[in-house]
Amino acid sequence: MELISLIILVIFIVAGGVCIGGGVHFIPVGGAPAAMSTATGVGTGTAMLAAGAGLTGLITAASMTGQAWYLVALAGAVGAMLMMGITMLIANFVYIFGVGIVPASSKASIDPITKLDQDPYKTPGTEGHGVPTVCFVSGIIGALLGGAGGGLVYYAVDSFASASTVLSGVDATAAAGLAAIVSVGIFFINSVAASYNIGGTIEGFHDPKFKRIPKGILASAIMSLVAAIFVILMLGGI
Amino acid sequence: MDPVTLGVVALMGAAATIAGAAEDLESDIGSQSNPNSQVQLAPQMGHLHRMINKAASGEPVSYGVWCGTAGAIAALAISAGIIPVVAIAMGSTVAAFVHAIYTVTSHLGRIVGQSQFEQPLFMDVLTQSLGPIAAHGFIASFGIVGMSYLMTLPLDGLGHPFPLPLLAMLWGITIGAIGSSTGDVHYGSESEYQKFEYGGGTPVAIQGDIVTKAPTGAKNSIDVGNFCAKYGGPLTGFCFGLIVFVSFWITLVFGTVPGQIVGIVIIVLLILGNMYLEKFARTKFGPYEE
């Protein structure tokens, strides 16, 4: 294996990991309180929603196997954004018509995008509810980064596995499957670490917790670098 | 654009819709997702209940396991020469058995943990809910593995490179995340707190004060399924079906690169649709009075 191929592999995995780790900070998750309409955001866990969107992106990215890296990353980003956008819109349908509440943020008294007041529409005793526009846009940005990052990691590992002498003679499905498993692993490593950095719930880029993103990105870069070394050892042989 | 492939993608969307609805109703009956926190909290607040609580694992991960198991058995059976529809049913049956074992052990564990608050373990609740939970889980696994199998068919525009068990596991994790984010809100915010006035979130002060009575007798998990089947479940199915269909429809109809541009246009429309929905809700409901 040429040195330049190894360097490109490491760069793609670290860049993908940083995109995933950074992207998770944008996704508006309210966890269990949001499922009871007690907090703003989508009513599930940070890592799980990010993984759901990222894995949809991974499946659409893999449909582009054999194409240029930027097309694989773009397909991943579009797939993840579609999943996140449709899920947040349908969640709002449940909040508005099923529970009878108005989406309202608790971290911004005025929505920075629509300029609409938030406080009068919050149920007294809650931390807001639903997915207001600012959270929606933040979630789309998070899915874009997560999907593109997953696509980059998949492209790099698939290219490396296909050219690896360790896997010579194995059919292309096995290489794609191996690349997918490694991508899912790197996705979970980065999204779980990011959710620890967030520490519970976050509304998106307007949330004060979003300021923790530099530490999260640094941690993602270090973890992805270590993961990349293990990928080289696994697929390239020692 | 090959009309046969388009038909297969439509069939994938239909399978995903049915699977999504079944998945949400199963997780509602079993309190698998975030609303389980209220079922767990209720005895501490003095509200003994007859609800199933099997949230020993998150919904996405557990559905990844059921669908991955079903996909692996189905792939094995297909490679042995069994016709795909029977092979997928075999895989889903094995997954339903695994699901039932998980339900029994996790429910017993969680309820026994509440015995210090005088919460009894009702064996009739467990036996009457086990069938609906395993059956809904079977439908969800069958739909997802069936949809994953269709994705791997060697048709123009399809022929996904991932093996069947891996695809089934990935879609299983995704449907778990979607069901947890959409339909389960109907259970957590409305079904559990139906005795409070419609049109508000759940204040922290009333958390754990869940509904324990039904029109006749004590409320149980089957009542939750009946309630959520009217809105949360179908909407979850619609959400997942739409994601699966649109993800493949864009590249199939418009091509590789133009398909991505159409995807971005759809995302912009989703943002605008959400803004319209938010403004509609404000106009319709108005602010809370001080």
Boltz contact constraints between the chains, C-beta under 6 A:
constraints:
  - contact:
      token1: [A, 32]
      token2: [B, 34]
      max_distance: 6.0
  - contact:
      token1: [A, 32]
      token2: [B, 37]
      max_distance: 6.0
  - contact:
      token1: [A, 35]
      token2: [B, 34]
      max_distance: 6.0
  - contact:
      token1: [A, 35]
      token2: [B, 35]
      max_distance: 6.0
  - contact:
      token1: [A, 35]
      token2: [B, 184]
      max_distance: 6.0
  - contact:
      token1: [A, 35]
      token2: [B, 185]
      max_distance: 6.0
  - contact:
      token1: [A, 35]
      token2: [B, 188]
      max_distance: 6.0
  - contact:
      token1: [A, 36]
      token2: [B, 188]
      max_distance: 6.0
  - contact:
      token1: [A, 36]
      token2: [B, 189]
      max_distance: 6.0
  - contact:
      token1: [A, 36]
      token2: [B, 202]
      max_distance: 6.0
  - contact:
      token1: [A, 37]
      token2: [B, 189]
      max_distance: 6.0
  - contact:
      token1: [A, 37]
      token2: [B, 201]
      max_distance: 6.0
  - contact:
      token1: [A, 37]
      token2: [B, 202]
      max_distance: 6.0
  - contact:
      token1: [A, 38]
      token2: [B, 201]
      max_distance: 6.0
  - contact:
      token1: [A, 38]
      token2: [B, 202]
      max_distance: 6.0
  - contact:
      token1: [A, 42]
      token2: [B, 181]
      max_distance: 6.0
  - contact:
      token1: [A, 43]
      token2: [B, 34]
      max_distance: 6.0
  - contact:
      token1: [A, 43]
      token2: [B, 181]
      max_distance: 6.0
  - contact:
      token1: [A, 43]
      token2: [B, 185]
      max_distance: 6.0
  - contact:
      token1: [A, 44]
      token2: [B, 180]
      max_distance: 6.0
  - contact:
      token1: [A, 44]
      token2: [B, 181]
      max_distance: 6.0
  - contact:
      token1: [A, 48]
      token2: [B, 58]
      max_distance: 6.0
  - contact:
      token1: [A, 48]
      token2: [B, 60]
      max_distance: 6.0
  - contact:
      token1: [A, 48]
      token2: [B, 177]
      max_distance: 6.0
  - contact:
      token1: [A, 49]
      token2: [B, 177]
      max_distance: 6.0
  - contact:
      token1: [A, 51]
      token2: [B, 173]
      max_distance: 6.0
  - contact:
      token1: [A, 52]
      token2: [B, 174]
      max_distance: 6.0
  - contact:
      token1: [A, 52]
      token2: [B, 177]
      max_distance: 6.0
  - contact:
      token1: [A, 55]
      token2: [B, 170]
      max_distance: 6.0
  - contact:
      token1: [A, 55]
      token2: [B, 173]
      max_distance: 6.0
  - contact:
      token1: [A, 55]
      token2: [B, 174]
      max_distance: 6.0
  - contact:
      token1: [A, 56]
      token2: [B, 174]
      max_distance: 6.0
  - contact:
      token1: [A, 59]
      token2: [B, 170]
      max_distance: 6.0
  - contact:
      token1: [A, 60]
      token2: [B, 247]
      max_distance: 6.0
  - contact:
      token1: [A, 62]
      token2: [B, 161]
      max_distance: 6.0
  - contact:
      token1: [A, 62]
      token2: [B, 162]
      max_distance: 6.0
  - contact:
      token1: [A, 65]
      token2: [B, 161]
      max_distance: 6.0
  - contact:
      token1: [A, 74]
      token2: [B, 260]
      max_distance: 6.0
  - contact:
      token1: [A, 78]
      token2: [B, 260]
      max_distance: 6.0
  - contact:
      token1: [A, 78]
      token2: [B, 263]
      max_distance: 6.0
  - contact:
      token1: [A, 79]
      token2: [B, 247]
      max_distance: 6.0
  - contact:
      token1: [A, 81]
      token2: [B, 267]
      max_distance: 6.0
  - contact:
      token1: [A, 82]
      token2: [B, 246]
      max_distance: 6.0
  - contact:
      token1: [A, 82]
      token2: [B, 247]
      max_distance: 6.0
  - contact:
      token1: [A, 83]
      token2: [B, 243]
      max_distance: 6.0
  - contact:
      token1: [A, 85]
      token2: [B, 267]
      max_distance: 6.0
  - contact:
      token1: [A, 85]
      token2: [B, 270]
      max_distance: 6.0
  - contact:
      token1: [A, 86]
      token2: [B, 239]
      max_distance: 6.0
  - contact:
      token1: [A, 86]
      token2: [B, 242]
      max_distance: 6.0
  - contact:
      token1: [A, 86]
      token2: [B, 243]
      max_distance: 6.0
  - contact:
      token1: [A, 87]
      token2: [B, 178]
      max_distance: 6.0
  - contact:
      token1: [A, 87]
      token2: [B, 181]
      max_distance: 6.0
  - contact:
      token1: [A, 89]
      token2: [B, 270]
      max_distance: 6.0
  - contact:
      token1: [A, 89]
      token2: [B, 274]
      max_distance: 6.0
  - contact:
      token1: [A, 90]
      token2: [B, 182]
      max_distance: 6.0
  - contact:
      token1: [A, 90]
      token2: [B, 235]
      max_distance: 6.0
  - contact:
      token1: [A, 90]
      token2: [B, 239]
      max_distance: 6.0
  - contact:
      token1: [A, 91]
      token2: [B, 181]
      max_distance: 6.0
  - contact:
      token1: [A, 91]
      token2: [B, 182]
      max_distance: 6.0
  - contact:
      token1: [A, 92]
      token2: [B, 277]
      max_distance: 6.0
  - contact:
      token1: [A, 94]
      token2: [B, 182]
      max_distance: 6.0
  - contact:
      token1: [A, 94]
      token2: [B, 185]
      max_distance: 6.0
  - contact:
      token1: [A, 94]
      token2: [B, 186]
      max_distance: 6.0
  - contact:
      token1: [A, 96]
      token2: [B, 281]
      max_distance: 6.0
  - contact:
      token1: [A, 98]
      token2: [B, 186]
      max_distance: 6.0
  - contact:
      token1: [A, 98]
      token2: [B, 190]
      max_distance: 6.0
  - contact:
      token1: [A, 98]
      token2: [B, 231]
      max_distance: 6.0
  - contact:
      token1: [A, 99]
      token2: [B, 189]
      max_distance: 6.0
  - contact:
      token1: [A, 99]
      token2: [B, 190]
      max_distance: 6.0
  - contact:
      token1: [A, 100]
      token2: [B, 198]
      max_distance: 6.0
  - contact:
      token1: [A, 100]
      token2: [B, 199]
      max_distance: 6.0
  - contact:
      token1: [A, 101]
      token2: [B, 201]
      max_distance: 6.0
  - contact:
      token1: [A, 102]
      token2: [B, 281]
      max_distance: 6.0
  - contact:
      token1: [A, 102]
      token2: [B, 282]
      max_distance: 6.0
  - contact:
      token1: [A, 102]
      token2: [B, 285]
      max_distance: 6.0
  - contact:
      token1: [A, 103]
      token2: [B, 278]
      max_distance: 6.0
  - contact:
      token1: [A, 120]
      token2: [B, 287]
      max_distance: 6.0
  - contact:
      token1: [A, 121]
      token2: [B, 287]
      max_distance: 6.0
  - contact:
      token1: [A, 123]
      token2: [B, 200]
      max_distance: 6.0
  - contact:
      token1: [A, 123]
      token2: [B, 201]
      max_distance: 6.0
  - contact:
      token1: [A, 125]
      token2: [B, 203]
      max_distance: 6.0
  - contact:
      token1: [A, 125]
      token2: [B, 204]
      max_distance: 6.0
  - contact:
      token1: [A, 125]
      token2: [B, 205]
      max_distance: 6.0
  - contact:
      token1: [A, 126]
      token2: [B, 201]
      max_distance: 6.0
  - contact:
      token1: [A, 126]
      token2: [B, 203]
      max_distance: 6.0
  - contact:
      token1: [A, 129]
      token2: [B, 201]
      max_distance: 6.0
  - contact:
      token1: [A, 133]
      token2: [B, 275]
      max_distance: 6.0
  - contact:
      token1: [A, 133]
      token2: [B, 278]
      max_distance: 6.0
  - contact:
      token1: [A, 136]
      token2: [B, 274]
      max_distance: 6.0
  - contact:
      token1: [A, 173]
      token2: [B, 163]
      max_distance: 6.0
  - contact:
      token1: [A, 176]
      token2: [B, 161]
      max_distance: 6.0
  - contact:
      token1: [A, 176]
      token2: [B, 162]
      max_distance: 6.0
  - contact:
      token1: [A, 177]
      token2: [B, 163]
      max_distance: 6.0
  - contact:
      token1: [A, 177]
      token2: [B, 166]
      max_distance: 6.0
  - contact:
      token1: [A, 180]
      token2: [B, 162]
      max_distance: 6.0
  - contact:
      token1: [A, 180]
      token2: [B, 166]
      max_distance: 6.0
